[in-house]
């Protein structure tokens, strides 16, 4: 005789050992987070960069980036040496963050 199974039924029957093992996980391993994962620069969220430029045409993006470069040059011309180094470093860090997100970055 052949056994027919109805839709949704399986021929596999769980034993008591199988039932006990379902859903048990080691919670200490799940809750263990590496603090080093939080320190990666690329994981720092920037709330002002939430708006993506996908809908904007490439020509407009390029023109906006050129305007940003012009503003950076004007800003750097007006600063003294020590302040200039700090600002250049901050701009380089900001550009590195944008590169890590996969956006194009134009360097002057």
C-alpha positions as CSV (number, residue, x, y, z in Angstrom):
1,X,0.0,0.0,0.0
2,X,1.2,3.4,-0.8
3,X,0.7,6.3,1.6
4,X,-0.5,9.6,0.1
5,X,0.3,12.8,1.8
6,X,-2.1,15.7,1.7
7,X,-1.0,19.2,0.8
8,X,0.9,20.8,3.7
9,X,1.6,17.5,5.5
10,X,5.0,15.9,5.6
11,X,5.9,12.3,6.2
12,X,8.6,13.3,8.7
13,X,7.7,13.0,12.3
14,X,9.6,14.8,14.9
15,X,11.0,13.0,17.9
16,X,11.2,14.4,21.4
17,X,14.9,15.2,20.9
18,X,14.2,17.2,17.8
19,X,11.4,19.2,19.6
20,X,13.7,20.2,22.4
21,X,16.5,21.4,20.1
22,X,14.3,23.8,18.1
23,X,14.6,27.4,18.9
24,X,17.4,27.1,21.4
25,X,20.3,29.4,20.9
26,X,23.2,30.5,23.0
27,X,22.2,34.0,24.0
28,X,25.6,35.0,25.3
29,X,27.0,34.6,21.8
30,X,24.2,36.7,20.2
31,X,24.6,39.6,22.6
32,X,28.3,39.7,22.4
33,X,29.1,42.7,20.1
34,X,32.6,43.7,19.2
35,X,33.2,47.3,20.2
36,X,35.8,47.5,17.4
37,X,33.0,47.2,14.8
38,X,31.5,50.5,16.0
39,X,34.8,52.3,15.6
40,X,35.1,51.9,11.8
41,X,34.9,55.3,10.2
42,X,32.6,54.1,7.4
43,X,29.9,53.1,9.9
44,X,29.4,56.6,11.3
45,X,26.0,57.9,10.2
46,X,25.7,61.4,9.0
47,X,22.1,62.7,9.3
48,X,22.6,65.5,6.9
49,X,23.6,63.1,4.1
50,X,20.4,61.1,4.2
51,X,19.2,62.7,1.0
52,X,20.8,60.8,-1.9
53,X,21.6,62.3,-5.2
54,X,20.2,59.5,-7.3
55,X,17.3,61.5,-8.9
56,X,19.6,64.4,-9.8
57,X,21.2,64.3,-13.3
58,X,25.0,63.7,-13.5
59,X,25.6,67.1,-15.0
60,X,23.9,68.9,-12.1
61,X,25.9,66.7,-9.6
62,X,29.1,67.6,-11.3
63,X,28.2,71.4,-11.2
64,X,27.4,71.1,-7.5
65,X,30.7,69.4,-6.8
66,X,32.6,72.1,-8.7
67,X,30.8,74.8,-6.6
68,X,31.8,72.9,-3.4
69,X,35.4,72.9,-4.6
70,X,35.4,76.6,-5.3
71,X,34.0,77.3,-1.8
72,X,36.7,75.1,-0.3
73,X,39.4,77.0,-2.1
74,X,38.1,80.4,-1.0
75,X,37.8,79.1,2.6
76,X,41.4,77.8,2.6
77,X,42.8,81.1,1.1
78,X,41.5,83.2,4.0
79,X,42.9,81.0,6.8
80,X,46.2,81.0,8.5
81,X,48.7,78.1,8.4
82,X,47.6,76.2,11.5
83,X,43.9,76.6,10.9
84,X,44.4,75.8,7.2
85,X,46.0,72.4,8.1
86,X,43.1,71.5,10.4
87,X,40.5,72.4,7.8
88,X,42.3,70.5,5.1
89,X,42.4,67.5,7.4
90,X,38.6,67.7,8.1
91,X,37.9,68.1,4.4
92,X,40.0,65.0,3.6
93,X,38.2,63.0,6.3
94,X,34.8,64.1,4.9
95,X,35.8,63.1,1.4
96,X,37.0,59.7,2.6
97,X,33.6,59.1,4.2
98,X,31.9,60.0,1.0
99,X,34.2,57.7,-1.0
100,X,33.5,54.8,1.5
101,X,29.8,55.3,0.8
102,X,30.4,54.9,-2.9
103,X,29.9,58.5,-4.0
104,X,32.1,60.3,-6.5
105,X,34.5,62.8,-4.9
106,X,36.3,65.5,-6.9
107,X,39.6,66.7,-5.5
108,X,41.0,70.1,-6.1
